[in-house]
Amino acid sequence: MKLLPRAIVSVVTAASINLLALACTTMKPGPDQSVTANVLSPGEQADGWRLLFDGKTTTGWRNFGKSTISNSWRVIDGSLVRADTAAGDIITTDKFRNFDLAIDWKVAEKGNSGIFYRATEEVDTIWKASPEMQVLDDARHENGTDPLTSAGANYALYPAPRGVVHPAGEWNHARIVANGNHIEHWLNGVKLFEYELGSADWKARVVKAKFHEYPLFGTAAEGHIGLQDHGDHVEFRNIRIKALP
């Protein structure tokens, strides 16, 4: 076996230590995603987590602005799937104020979707009032070229860092923490960013985006969790939420 020069070994060791330190500062404890999909452990239940999707039915979900859910949203192999055309955006029947939301997603090649939070039906289209975490195939969809519209971004407002999202066809684990005006986006164990709803920074970003035309955007203190139909195949599982004080 050929030995590496000492200088190279030192660099590799230092890099390894730095990566380990980064992992320790970015990983956030939460539901155990290694267990069977759509099942809560006794510990998770005791900690206050509840399932929003049972892996078998669409109970607890309906289309935005309607009382029922489209047949184009189906349960397939334990996943909630946007399977056919004209499925429409869907929302939880329940509303949530302060919460920690965990959800796994995978999207088809060139696919686009989103996770909405604190959605209100006071508007005719969900994105006109609800902030969105982008769900995307960064490598093949045109929106993946811009951090503001890449996977994990608060769409068009707060950018996501590179190198966090998994490729199309692979599962990603997303977390959204909403506590009062404080919002955090997490993806695959990495905290992407945090922001304050209604802050000067938030308002300045909204003014520059299309959302400035909609006065209700981002103002709801309570609302539904929503999943977007953007015309592409997307799957969700392990959808769970923990209410925060």
Summary of the structure (lengths in Angstrom):
residues: 245
radius of gyration: 19.1
end to end distance: 58.3
largest distance: 68.5
contacts: 765
relative contact order: 0.21
helix: 20%
strand: 32%
